[in-house]
């Protein structure tokens, strides 16, 4: 094993995902922050702004690596443009449960979110 990545947010890491090309690693913590790491160097590449305000429980890259979805316990999913680190979309869970998981479809046209109430929602990524 390699040495651990530093913990810039001093919160427990709750979610991790590799980009499709393996160059980036996304981590998210219990303080609501997301981080992008350059895998080859282990250095922090970007810190995502903190709209969550609560623990981030899931992260997923789109198949082409251009988008990153992060989901929180308050029922929100945020979609980020990886190249800029800017927020591209905010999705609010129509149910009342926190979002527990996110996944992009193989072609990247859909994003699935799953909530704590047992519901799964499909969102289009084309708009």
Steps between C-alpha positions, in 0.01 A plus 500: 500500500607856439505763776152642569388820334486790745162594646450865402155525654557328835183300448469130442512399134161354408525450124765438232496450123764476228452692176450272198856562377641437849678836518279655768357379827198673650458487877224648710481552872257525786541879501332529159813562295625331187859470384667399175842335524756434228561128538853496356629757750258466792462878495177692547383624157182683606269564792134520407290772662282385790130526416422181691532620859478135606677176434556402137411133475562420134701622201511381139671611180320504169636242251684770303645647820364851440244498782510401865185442703503532880206409721421590859288397795269800454356371173711699255722394215743747348651455155840660442695575185830327572721724284386820675381377841182703448150390590309392188170390658321456832251214530258482792368157594122508449461273803589593853797269547866578467671385182696180568645426157568642154595334170527613140367286217767344274441762229489787753155616393333416833583535868331272750456605863378275780352628825455373852127449446553227243447711188724529196481797264635542148625838382605600150846650464447642153337827604 
